[in-house]
Each structure stands twice: as C-alpha cells, then as structure tokens.
Amino acid sequence: MKLKVSILLVLVVGTWLTATAQEAVNMKFGKPTKEELSMTTYEKDTNAYAVVLCRLTDVEYTVQTSSYLVDYREKCRIKVLKPTGAKYAKVVVPYQKGMSVGNNISGLRTSFMSIPMNRISGNSAFQEQDGSMSEGVFGTDGDEMVEDVKATAFNQEGSKVVKTSLGRNDIVNTKIDEHNYQLEFTVPNVKEGTVIEYEYTIHSQLFWELRDWYAQCEIPVVYAKLDMNIPNFLIFNIEDHGIQRLAYTCTAGSMKYKVESDPLATPMTVVTNHYVYVGRDLAGLSKDDYVWNVKDYWAGITAELKQYRLRGMSQMEYASTWEKIDQMLLDDDNLGQQLGSQSPLRSELEAAKVSDIANVRERMAAVCKLVLGKVKWNGTYRLGTTNNSSVTLKNGTGSNADINMLLVQSLREVGLKAYPAVLRTRDEGMLPYNFPSFSKLNTYVVAVQISNNTFAYVDGSSNDCYIDALAPQLLVERARVVIPDNKSQWVNLQKVSRPKVTTVIDATLSAQGLLQGKQTILRSGNGQETKEEKDISMQGTADANGISFSPYGLLPIRENPFTDDQRLLPVEFPTTESEQVIINVTMPEGYVVEAAPESIAATTPDKGLNGRLATFLSEGKVEVHYQFNINKVAHPTKNYAAIKDMFALFAQHNKDVLVAKKK
C-alpha cells in the first residue's frame, strides 16, 4: 500500500547550489516545451551531442504481508543535439532475481554470489534473532523486477510534433548470469533534434540496500532530483560525492500503514527520514584512459545499511563499524570459515620441505609457485569462493578468490601468517570515505605478515610467482587486512613496490644515415627482475649537409595524451614508476655532432611527476639520458596544466634531430 507522508521537522539542510529556480525546469512528462523541441545547442556546453533536461527518481517504501518492497520510479528527458547523441535512445536497466541465502551474519543473511557484478549487492535477507515474527516478513530470497516501462520520441516536423512510442515487443529482458539480469529497450525514431522521454519502475525486495544514484553522467545534466522516504527502522549511512556537489535536505516525516494480513487493525505509524538531493547544471564527464572509474567523480550518492530495527525488537547493528564488517567476513562460509581449513596440497608441501625454508619471502614464493602451477585464473575477481579448495585444485581453474583461498591455506601449512586483504578494485570505484561498507567490497588479495606492520602480497590473478606483483586494478589506496581479535590493519597497496624500467640502447650510425643496434630492457620492482633484448633500426637522411638522425624518437613519450585546455577529472596512472633510458650512439668515422638541444627538466608543483632529458657530446659519441618518474598514482585537477605542459615538452623533444657532419 502507498505511504502517506507528512513532514514534521527539518533535521539537516545541506548547502544549496546557486541555480535557476525549480519552476524553470519542465517536470511535466509527456509534453516537451517548445523551447525543448527547438533547442539546437546547450549554451553551457556547445560541443555536447545530447543533454539530460530533467531526471526524477523517487524511492518509496511499501509494507507487504510477507515482506517489504521498495520502488524506484525513474523518469528521464533527453534532448538529442547531434547525430551521435541518438545512441541515448538505448536504455539498459540492471536488476537482480533469485538471490541465494548464505550464512547467518548478525541476523542478516548474505550471499557473495553477486559481489563481482557491475551492480554490487549485499544479496541479503533479514532473519529473525529471537522467536518467530508474527508477520513472517523475512523471506530467504530477494527479487527485483522492472515494470511500467514507457518511452516516447518527440520530433518537430514542420508545425507538428510527431510522437513515436515504444512498443511492448521492443522491450527485451536478458539473463546475464544466475542472479543478474537486464531490461533493455531502444526508443524508436530518435535522431538529431529528438526529445526522448522514458520512465520505468524497479520493484525491489532488497529493501535493506539502496541503489547507488548518480545525478551526473557523460553528457551534461540540466536538472536531476532524487527523493527518498525511508522508514527509520532502516538507518543508512549515506555519502554524497562528486566534483560538483548536490544540494540536499533531510527532514523527519512519518508514514501510516495497515498490515495487509490484518486489515481491521488500527493503522500504524512509522517515523521516516525524507531525503531530497538535487543537481543542477552538471557537466558531462566521460571516462578516458587516465581515470579508473569516472563514477567516483560524478555527483551522486552511495549508501550502506548501518542499523535496523523490527517491530518487537531492539535496534540491531549491521555494517556500523569496520570491526563489525571484519567479523562478518570471518564468519562467512565462503570466506572466513575456510581460512583455517587444511590445504589439499599439504602432503606435497611436506614432501618438498617448504617449511624448512628460512627466508619468509622465499618460503612464500615456493608456495605460490606450487599453487599457481596447478591452478589457473579464470579471469574473474570475487570476494567469496565458489568451491572449496579441493574442488578448485581438481578443476585446475578458479576465480582469484578460489585460488587465494588455496594460497592462504597452503601458506599457513608452512607456518606463515596469511590473511585476506579485502578491497574494491579500482575499475569498480573507490570505497566510501565516510562510513564502513560491506557491500562495496568485491575481492581480496593474500597478505603475508613479515613483521607487525609489514606485509608481502600475492594474488591468484597473477600469471607468475612474483611477490608484490599485483595487477594495476588491485593497487588501491585502501585495502583492509582482516585479522582476528580486532587486529585488522589498513594498508596502501599503491606503496607496495615501485616498478623501475631501465632501457639501454647501444647503436651505431652509418654514413648512409642508418642507426641500428641493440636495445636491452631491464625491469625490476613488484617482486620481479626481467631482461629483454631486441634489435633496433632507424633510418635517418644523409646528404651533402651531413647526416640527420633522431635518437630521441626512441624515447617513450612520443605524443601528448593531454590535449584539452581544461580538465575536470583528476589524472590517474596505473602505478608509480621510474623509467630511465640511456642511448649510446657511435658516429661513423670522421663525423661529429657539433650541437645538441638544451637539456630540459620539469616537475609538477607537488613533485608527483618529474623528468629530465639531456644530451652529451664527445669525440665520436652521442649520449642521451632520459628519466621520467611517476611518484604518485593520482594527481589533482589543479595540477592538470603542469601535467599537460610537461608531457607536451617531452613530446616536442621526441622530434628533435641531430646533425652529424664531417670534421
């Protein structure tokens, strides 16, 4: 049944953005204004190929006999400004069904089955602590469904507005995996100049979690509003984030309802928290090669259940502290409860006398070599295992969580202190800063304790046996090593090691302008040392004026990837790194280079990047020394101009030419 809400008291008022009055926004769907139909450009971003004119999201709770239901009602209007903007006629809505029930975690049952998916879910259902609930509101499964889908394209054709509506057969539901589905439709007859309107409702039994909501997207947004009215038996931590911030209010309200199983009963009243978030004139922010997850910087909210209270019960904690989450992880059948199990490789470890290896890192490497030689990564990151370790070993393949569990068990067999270091991969986004989050965790790596505050790391996704050689998407600033007895620690995986690449090129220049020789690349750090050699050849020009050649063309920075005048997003690199290149060129007999480009050196204001390039001339020789250091993974927007200029400087010198002349 629908809720009746009355506002009682303003509790919190956020800082409001300076903006046009709300009345200027057309919130009446089904009839675009003349201005919207005739619009050809968006004045705040004339390059935009589409713009979101209005987006409204309402979150409304309903009490049912056997459960609770939360409805997400979505309405959106988009103006297509250029032909490429027609792609926004396609709408994809993810949802979940048939959620499994895992082990009991403080009254909240959780399954890890859906954790690696794009829309992370706690995949949970409440379970009663004491006695039986009279209404039986807590089932063992949670489903979502998408209904009430409507969509229309409005096109101005002469003096008429032509409407083309979505047909029922245009809506397609697709099963992605056991628990994740998506509804998809494409609004017909969308082209340059079209106004698109669509709406749908997600009916969700997953009432204990709130979907992440983003006011911002890759195209500009004129107006977006989220309106949530949440019964106060569900207390959520809510974090708003983004480069451009949302205006918000939180007020106290109430709802009245009758339990459907007893329609003659007196209506009950529940106090609510009523949240309203508004975004205006938001810039379009698109993903590029220098940001891991652009949604980290979109204006929006993320939430996590903190406490819950049911009729006849006292307030109960869920993810209220990180210590609480530690215990939830340690108690889980698919993670913590398997950590202490005997390794199926125990006999092989004993036969190889791995426990006798005195050096901790060497012992760790021996275990990793054995495990990773028997089980290969299947390409998926997970937080919970899908099989026990014996099955994983038999299959010869598994997720990183499956392999990591076998690693932890085997490392403990040889006397090492191995623990899961849980995290959220960089491509999935950052963990919330302002509150603990269980549902945002999506995988873990293995941490082996070397000393009280020092760990070495390995992960099942590694193709080799190198210690501390983690994939870039695992190099997060905040990972949590989960240790029993409240001894867990936060660690920064971006500081685990610093890769170093040294390239030495020994080459000879011929009188015909051919530069050829051998290139040796030495890579170290990340627990590895490798050497690679290959032949190089580069043709210059030879004429009466001398020999023109460019050893600088062998340097790494050949083009400037940062060409925009301004950038709203930060700049993120895969890892810190130090790269050095030394080029030794032997001149043909009787030739000498008389002049070389001036040496250059550059750095960002915070020294997050620095580099230098120098050329040294001697009798019959030319030496080029290049050094470029990435000292920080993430660089703030305020340093963008310096980063752009620095890359431009090195890219420019990549094209420098030396001229060798006869003496």
N, C-alpha and C positions, 0 to 999 in steps of 0.2 A: 504494500500500500504506500502511497506517496506521503511524504513528510510535510508537516505544517511547521513552518519556521517563523519564530519571532525574535528579533534582535533585542538583546537585553542590555548589553554593556560593551563599550569599546574597550578591548583589552590592550591591543597593540596597534599602533599606527606607524607604518613604515614611511620612509622618506619618499615623497611623490616626485616624479619627474615633471619638469616643465614641459607642458604639451598643450595641444589643442583640446578644447572642451569635448567631453564624451559625446555630446549631442551632434558633433560634426561627423561622427562615424555612423555609417549606414548599417544598422544592426538588424534590419528587416530583410530576411532572406526570402527569395522568390521574386524580387523586383529590384534589379540593379538601377541605380540612378542614371540620369542622362550623362552626368559627368563621368561616371564609371564606364559607361558604354563608349563614350567618345574619347576617352583617355588614350594618348599615344605614347607618352613618356612619363616616367616618375621623376619629378623635379629634384628629389634628394639623391637620386642615382640614375642619371640619364643613360647609363650603359646597361641597366637592368633589363633582362629579357622577359621578366614576369615579376609581379609583386603581389603579396598577400594583402588584400584590402581589409579583411576582417576575419578573425578566427575566434570562436567562442567555444569554450569547453566547460561543461557543467558536470560536477561529480555529486551524485545524490545517492544516499543510502536508503534501503528499504528493509523492513523486518518481515521475514517469512516464517512459516511454521517450523521448517526443518533447518533453516539456516538464515544467513543474512546475504543481501545482494547489494552490490554497488554498481551503479550505472554511470558510464562515461558517455555523455552526449556531446558529440562533436559537430560543429558547423564551420564551414570554411568557404571564403570567397576569394578567388584569384583572378587577376587581370593578366592576360597574355599580351605582351608588348611587342615581341619579336617572334619570328617563326620558331626559333629554338625553344621558346617558352611553352610551346604546345606539349612538351613532354610532361608537364604538370597535370595533364588530363588523366594520367595514370596514377591511381591511388592504391597503396598497399597497406592493409591493416593487420598487424600480427595479433594472434590470440592463442590461448592455451586450452587444452582439454585433457581429461582423463589423468589428472595429476596423481601420481602414486604417493602412498604414505610411507615414510621412512620411520626411523626410530623416534622414541619419545624424547623431546628436548624441552624440559621445563614446561610441560603442558602444551607445547606447540609442536606438532608433528611436521617433520621436514624431510623432503627427498631431494637429493642432489641431481636428479635426472635431468633437470632443465638448466642447470647452472651454466654450462658453456654456451648457451644460445645467446642470440643477439639481445633478446629482451630477457634479462636476468630476472628470475622469480624465486621467491623463497619456497615455492611449491609446497605449501603447508596447509594444515587444517588444525583448528583448535581441538584439544582433547581435555575433557574434564579431569580435575585433580581428585576431588573427593565426592563420592556418591554419584548419583545419576541426575542429569539435568532433566527437569520435567518436560521441557520442550524439545529435547534432543536436537539442539541446534548445530551440533558439531559433527558433521559427517567426515568420511575418510577421503573423499575426493573433492577436487575443486575444478570447475569448468568455467570457460568463458565462451560466449557466442556473440556474433555481430549481427544485428538486426536493423530494421528501419532504414535501409540504405536508400538514399535518394540523391540524384545528381542531374544537373541541367547545364547545358551550354547556351549562353545568350549571345547572339550575333546581331549587330546593327546592319541591316541590309536596306539601304535607301531610307525611307521613312518608317520602316517596320523593324520590330525586334523579333527575330526568329528564335524560338526556343526548341532545343533538341534534348529530349530527356533520356536518361539511362534506362535500358530495358532490363527486365528480370534476368534474361538469358545472358546479359553482359557481365553478370556477377559470378566470379569463379572462386571457389574455396579449394585450397591446396593443402595437403598434409606434408609438412616439412620433415617431421620425424614423429616419434611416438607421442610427444606431448605438445609440439609446436606446430601451429597452423597459420595460414594467412588467407585473408579475403582480399581479392584484387578486382578492380574494375577500371575501365578506361572510359572517360566521359566522351561521347561521340561529338563529331563536328566541331572540334576545337582547332583554332587557327589563330594567326595574328589578329588581335583585336577582340577576341572572345573574352567574355566574363564567365568564369567557371564557378558554379556553386555545388557543394556536396555536403551531405550530412549522414551520420550513422550513429548507432548506439552500441556500445560494448556492455553486455550484461555479464558481470563477473561475480563468481562465488569466492574469489580470492580477496575477501573483504579486509583481510589483515595486512594487505600491502597496497600502496599507492603507486600507480604507474608514474614513471618519470615524465615530466611535461616540459616541453621546450617552446617558448614563445617565438624564438628565433629559428631561422633556417638558412639555406644557401641563397635565397632570394630575399629582398627587403620585405619587411612586415610593417604595415601602417598601424595596425591595432590588433592586439591579442589579449584575451582575458580568460583566466581560469577562476572558476567559482566552485568552492568545495565546502560542503557542510557535513562535518564528521561527528558522529556521536562520541561523547567524551569517555566512553568505555574503551575507546581505541585512542591511545596517546601516541602521536607520531613525532619523531624528530624530523624537522623539515629544514632543508638548506636551499636558499636561493643563490644562484651563481650566474656568472656571465660577465663579459667585458662591459656590456650595457646592462644595468640593473633594472629589475622590475619594481614598480610601485606595488605596495601591498597593504592590506589591513587584516587584522584578526579580531573578530568580535565574538562574544558569547551569545549563543542562541539556545533554542530548545526545539524539540520535536515531540509530537504526540502520536501514539500509535496504539493499535489493538493487536494482541496476539491472535493470529488467524484461527488457531485451534480452539479459542475461547472467545467468540465474537460478542458474548454478553458481558464480558469482563469490563471493568472501568478502564478507560484509556490511560495508558501510562505516559509519563513524561521523561524524556532524556535530555540532559543538557548537551549542547553541541559546541564545537569550535567551528566558526564560519570564517573561511579564508578566501580572500579575493586578491589575485595577482594580475597586474595589468602591465603590458609592454606597449610602447608607442614608438614609432619611427625607428625601428630596429634595422640595422644594416644587414645586408646579405653577407654571410660568412661561409665560404666554401672550403672544403678540405683541399690541402695541397701536400706536396712531398715533405714539407717542413713543419707539420703538426700531426701528432699521432691520432688524436680524436678531437675533431673540431667541436663536438658537442660539449666538451669541457668548458668551452668559452662562449657557447650560446647562452642567452638569457633564458633561465628556466628554473625548475625546482627538482630536487630529489628528496626522497623521504624513506624513513625506516621506522618500523614499529618499535616503540620503546617500552610501553606498558599496556596491559589490557585488563579489563575488569568485566566480569559477567554477573548477571543477576544472581544474588545469593552467595556471591564470592567476594573476597577481598581483592585489592589491586595486586596484579602479578607482573613480574618483570619479564621482558623479552631481551632485546638487544640494548640494554640500558648502559652497559659498560663493556669495554674491550675484554675485561676479565670474564664477564658473563659469556661473551662470544667464544673466548678460549675454551671454556668448559663445554659449551655446546659442540664445538669441533672435536674435543677429546672424547665426548660421549657418543659421537656419531658412529653408527655401524660401518659406514662407508669410508671413514677416515680414522678417527682417533682409536676406535676399538680394534683396529687391525695393526696398529703400530707395534704392539708388543708381541705379535704372533711370530712363531718360529719361521725362519726363512726356508723355503723349499730347496735352497742352494746350500744348506748347512753342511752337508757331507762333502760337497766339492770345496767349500771354503776351508774345512778342516784338513782335507787331503792336500790342499795347496799350501797349508800352514800360513794363511794370510794373517792370522792373529799374531804371528811371530815378527811381523814387520814392525820395526821400532818407530820409524818416521810416520807420523799420523797422516800426512798428505800422501805418502807412498802407499800406505795401507788403504787409504780411501780410494786411490787410483786403481789399485789391484781389484777391489770390489767392483768398482764401476766398469772396469774392463770386462770382468766376468759377466756382470748383468747385461750390459749393453751389447755384449757379443752374442747373447742368447735371445734378447727381446728387442724388437724394433718399434719405433714410434709410429703410430698410425695417422699422425697429423692433427690430432685434436688435443686441446687443453681442457682439463676438467679439474674440479675440486675433489670430488668423491670418486672412488673406484667403481668400475662396472663389474669386476670379478675379484675373487680372492687371488692371492699371488701364485698359487699352484696352477690355477686356470690360465692366468696371464703367461706364466712360463710355458705351459703346454701349447698355448696358441702361438707363442712366438711374436706376438704383437699386442699393442695396447696404447691407451692414451698416456699422456705424460704422468697423470695421477696413478694409473695402474703400474707403470714402470717405477715411479718414485716410491710407491709402497714397497715394491720388491727391493729397491735400493735401501730404504730405511731399515727394513727387517734384516737385510744382509749386512749392512754396516754395523748394526747393533750386535749381530752374531760375532763380529770380530772385535768387540769391545769399544766401539766408537759411539759417542753421544750424538745421535742423528735425530733431527726434528723436522716437521713441516714448517716452511716459511710461507705463510699464506699471503696472497696478493690479488690484485686486479690487473690484468695485463694492460699494457699501455694502449693497445688498439681498442680496448673496451672502455677506456676512460679512467679517470682518477677516482680513488676512494674519497668519500665526503671528508671534509676537513673538520666540520663542526660537531660530528656525532659518530659513534661507532656504527659499523654496518656489517651485518652478516650476509645479506642478500647480494651485495656488490662484489664479494669475493668470488673469484671464478677459477683459481688454480693455486698450486703451491710448488715450490722448489724444495730440494733437500738441503738443509743446513747441518753441517757437522761442526760441533763445538771444538775449537782448537784451544781456547782459553776462556776465561769468564766472559769477555766481551768481544771475542774474535771467532768468526765462523768461516768455513770454506763451503762452497756451494756447488751443486751439480743438479742437472735436470734430465729427465728421461727423454726430452725432445732433442738432446744433443746427439749428433751423428758420430761423435768420437768420445774419448775418455778424458778430455781435458777438464781439470778442476777450475772452477770460477769462469768457465766459458759459457755464459748464459746467452740465450738468444736476445736480440735487442728489445723485443716486446716484453721481456721479463725484467728488464732493467728499470725497475720502478724506484721512485724516491722513498716510498713507504711500503715495506713488507714486514710482516709480524711473525717472528719465530715463536711458535706455540710450544711452551714448555710447561709441564705440570707444576702444581703448587704455586701458582701465581708468579712464576719466574719468566714469563714471556718477555721478549725484547723487540723493539722496533729497530729495523736495520735499513740502511740506504744501499740498495743494490747497484746504484749508479756509481758508487765508490768502491765496488768490489775490486776492480783492477782497471788499469788504463792501457788499452792496446797501443802498441808502438809499431810503426811501419817504417823501415829504412830501406830505401832503394838506392843502389849504387850502379851507375851506368859507366862502363869503360868503353869508349868509342874512338874510332879513327876517322878523320876526314880525308877523302881523296882529292886529288887535284881536279877531278870532274864534279866535285860537289856532293859525293855520296858519303853520308855519315852512317857508319854501321859499327856494331859492336855487340856487347853482351850486357844484359840487364839482370841484376840479382836483387830479389826482394826478400827481405828478412822481416818476419812478423813475430812479435813477442807480446807478452801480456795475455790476460784472460787464460792464464794457465797453459799457454801453448807457445811453442817455438817452431816456426816452419821456415823453409828456404825454398825459393822458386827461382829458376833461371830460364831466361829465354833470349833469343837473338832479336836485335832491333835494327831497323834500317830506315833512313830518312833521306830523301833526295833534295839537295839544295840546287843552286844555279851557279854556273861558272862561266865567266866571260872575261873580256879584256880588263874590266874594272876590278876583278878579283872573284872570290868565292863567297857567295851569300848563303848562310845557313842559320837555322834557328834551333839550338838545343832546348830552348825554353818551351818549344812545342811538346816536349816530353814530360812537362810538369803536370800535376793533377788538375789544377783549376784552369780550364780552357774557356769556359763561358761563365757568365754571372747568372746564377739562378734567381737572383733577386732583382727584378726589373720594375716593379711597381713603385710609384713615387711614395706611397704611404702603405702601411700595413697595420691592421687592427689586431691580428693574431700574433702571438709570440713566435719565435723561431726555435724549433726543437730538432736536435740531431739524434741519430740512433745511439751514440755513445760518446764519451770523451775519447780523445785520440791525439796522439802525437805522430806527425808524419814528416819524415826527412828525406830529401832527395839530394844526392851528390852526383854530378855529371862531370866526368873527366874526358876531355876531348884532346886527342893528339893531332896537331896540324900536319899537313903534308910538308915535306922538306922544303925549306926556303920560303915558307909562308908565315905570316904573323898577323894577329888581330891587334890593331892599334888602339881601338876604343871600345868600351863596353857601356851598357846602360848603367845609370846610377843605382846604387843599392837602395832598396826600399825596406821599410819596416812599418807595421801597422798593428793596432790593437783596438779593442772596444773599450769604452770607458771603465767597465768593471773587470777588464782583463779576462773576460770569458773566452775571447778569441785573441790570438796574436800570431803574427807571422813575419817572416823576413825573407828577402831574396838578395843575393849578392853574387857578383861575377868577379873572378880573379884571373888576371892575365900574367903569363910568364913566358919564357922563351920556348916556343913551340907547343905551348899548352894553354888550355882554357878550362877553368873550373867554375861550375855553377853550384851554389849552395842554396838550397830551399828548405825552409822549416815552416810548418803550419800546425798550430796547436789548438785543439778544441778542448778547453778547460772546464766548460760547463755544458750540460746537456740542453738545458732550457735557457733561452735568452729573452728578456722582456721586450715589449714593443718599443719602449723608449730608446733601445739600442739599435733599432732596425736601420736607421740611416747610416750608422757606423758600420754595421754588418754589410749593408749594400755597397758602401764605398770601398770597404776592404776587399770584397770579392771582385768588384769592378777593377780595382787596382791590380790584383794578381792576374785577372783575366786579360787585362790590357797588356801586361808584360809577357804573357804567354805568346804573344805575336811578335815580340822583339826579334830583330835579326842582327847577327854579327857578320862582319865582312872581313875575310882574310885576304891579305894582299902579299904579293911577293916583296921580299926585302929590297 
